[in-house]
Amino acid sequence: RIPVLPETVTISYCENDNKGLAGMPVGVEKESLAIRTLNITKNIEHTITALEFERLVPFTKMFIKQLGKSLNKNVYVFDPDKYFGDVSSEVSYYDSNVPNCYKQFAEFVNKMYDDFAAGGYDPAALSKYGDYVCVVAGIDKFKMLLGNDFNSLFGDLVVKIKAMPKMYFVLVDE
């Protein structure tokens, strides 16, 4: 068979190259037709961006589906503008009551951090936890919804997450 770049790259096209968080497929190189991957564990935060949000939607839906296949409900998607509702069965999806849902997520992260601290900041103290990815779609609207609590709920949480090797953020915005 002669490899050919498909008109539309689908999840099934990349599925054999999915190595979980250490090698999440994100596309196909035009020249070599090699599957390109992203190592999510390399940084605690990754950004998906374009000039127009609508152009992000098809790629981000596939990306969230890939995350869901790897982590199931350990992917939290906060989507106040309801762009990614059709992936809700594969992840923990929140498009309404975002502030309260995020506060519950923050409580979970704080409990995880407390266990980490009680274990002497040893990664082994987190062995009962899986890996988690939090996807925030539209950071400005998300920030507005959290209001005055944004710095304490997001900024303080990021500081704790930096120390733990189990939690990652993906920010999606134009």
HELIX and SHEET records of a PDB file:
HELIX    1   1 ILE A   11  CYS A   14  1                                   4    
HELIX    2   2 GLU A   15  ASP A   17  5                                   3    
HELIX    3   3 GLY A   20  ALA A   22  5                                   3    
HELIX    4   4 ILE A   40  LYS A   42  5                                   3    
HELIX    5   5 PHE A   53  LEU A   71  1                                  19    
HELIX    6   6 ASN A   72  ASN A   74  5                                   3    
HELIX    7   7 GLY A   85  VAL A   87  5                                   3    
HELIX    8   8 VAL A   98  ALA A  118  1                                  21    
HELIX    9   9 PRO A  123  LEU A  126  5                                   4    
HELIX   10  10 ILE A  139  LEU A  146  1                                   8    
HELIX   11  11 GLY A  147  ASP A  149  5                                   3    
HELIX   12  12 PHE A  150  PHE A  150  1                                   1    
HELIX   13  13 ASN A  151  GLY A  155  3                                   5    
HELIX   14  14 ASP A  156  ALA A  163  1                                   8    
SHEET    1   A 2 MET A  24  VAL A  28  0                                        
SHEET    2   A 2 ILE A  35  LEU A  38 -1                                        
SHEET    1   B 5 GLU A  45  THR A  49  0                                        
SHEET    2   B 5 MET A 167  ASP A 173  1                                        
SHEET    3   B 5 TYR A 132  ALA A 137  1                                        
SHEET    4   B 5 VAL A  75  PHE A  78  1                                        
SHEET    5   B 5 SER A  92  TYR A  94  1                                        
END                                                                             
